[in-house]
Amino acid sequence: MRFDIDKYPVSFSSTYSVNQDAESLIFQNKHLYQCVNNHSIVWFRRIGAPGVSKEIRDRSYRKFANAETEAFILGLTSLLSSSVWINPYLSTKYANSKLFQLRNARNIGLRIPATLVTNSPDEVRTFASVYPKIIYKTLSSPSLEQNSGRSLIFSHLISDSDHVLFDQVKYAPCMFQQYIEKDYELRITFVGGNFYSVKIFSQDSSDTKIDWRAGDWNHHRYETTNLPEAVCQQLSSFMQVLNLQFGAIDMIVTPNGEYVFLEVNPHGAWLWLEQATDLCISLAISNYIQRLCSFRT
């Protein structure tokens, strides 16, 4: 059964009932009526904002309806706690924190960029004086909703002219990192203990030197690769600490051949990599889920 948060509760209904004798959880729309009491595997792809009905126009009522829906969704995760999750809900919430990721990556021995998260303009100025090149990147989703539409905030190399903007850091915590020179970048899809690694030659274009997401993904040059065993062991330990069975890991390989960890996305995309290479990531995910199901029966 597929449960799309952004379409709930408008497009389908849910009913949870419990008494001294029985318990049931049912989802229903015009095409489906399904009891989910005995689901053994939950594929937690990603979670977004609930799809509150546009018929609710009052802002306070919309806020209330949204809060009630989110409370039900949180309760739903606990009702299905006996199932195997890919990835566990609470683990994913923690793993979405870049601070949490960097601390654990460092503790395991992965190389990371020097990082500063602050709302102190003076701290940013000091950081910029220590590292000749620094970048700004978002702590949360890079998606920005404006009246003109949705846009993305890509990693930004700080220029001398940007220094006059450091005072604005006081309005919200901001993340700055030492800029690491790249030979190429790696997108590593982790599925149940296995790594599917792709080189992204982001330095081929001036548009993607700082952030490969800024260009047309279809025009990147890709190449499948194998990771060094030592890096595989470190990443395996890292994913185990975060309790993630799936994730899209971003790394840099420097001109000197050093592997530098950037981040992991517990909900990262992979389909475009399948289309650009001969990797069968979807099949690997399907096989992993089937293997988990066989253990549960």
Steps between C-alpha positions, in 0.01 A plus 500: 500500500627848413437784744570842344516755781450796266165352386376422850237557634340649187533206260437212738375426847646315795332332794670374812287325760591324821308345789555227756445228240651621173703757311488601135656752264334555164572724202240558234449691176278440199735229371627337816384369835788354695567392856865556585518328837738228384744685273850368567709743290467878479689680223527854637580686180459857620257711698361836403232737617148355526256590224255708700183577304486834321139521617640602839573868440548631852873496581453397863273211400749387234776507759285294738406246231866469403605443863232233550607323181866506599409362843321209334797433269736495797264259675492287187876452517466365854214267401728348237805487726505120493552511123842523337552857379721619216595735659367519858301819548685637803838399359417695186404807700838498675690412183354801318707721731825601330651571841421145612645361177825694521561412863456128434699507176788667685480254789521205260806645328355633177660822385257794507529868404560741787149620584349794684131535590426832666288812512797709617638732228832522685541122497443492124760772447751304705422180308543684168839630614622147582387332176575679171192348335172426678154408379153558638249216491157450652439312823150395395331446165652713222152560361370857530135584439443855372212682334674449168522125559736241639877539478804317636782643710821339380833496681660841453869588494544810715661788313663812646187696412291260710682601818280808537207260544646323803299721736183331369616172650353618832148432373538119480766234551705461183731223388842576353763249391857500388498471120664176388656487153353216294624259240150356478203430726338177608136411538489178698167321539500272804252212495496246781877489544597536134641806323414617148750775421505747214758762412352838410745711301370830631819686414430466128269804511529836674130471593559192715847553649357609836177296506429230242125539560512845338536359149290279276535155651447341158812671365742391773770248420456190718708191559441207733783422739601286797589655834821415685439233763599736782241757388233227474572391856479856631175569314351169616578593860357846444171369360478248783541776760226702329285183477437552129447213256476737204660833421657712227849603610684795347879507511786689336818347363776760505775536236725321753261204515358569847139402569303772680153439644239772441161361600247220470140540389280227655248561219741567214408451134659230287289449186697747290819308580344180368410679180853638463689181593458123507428490874185314606424681825123450482553127461737503797235673712234253387725203577585644840132541588425145384788372712363681804154355432642149487658554842164614639303195381 
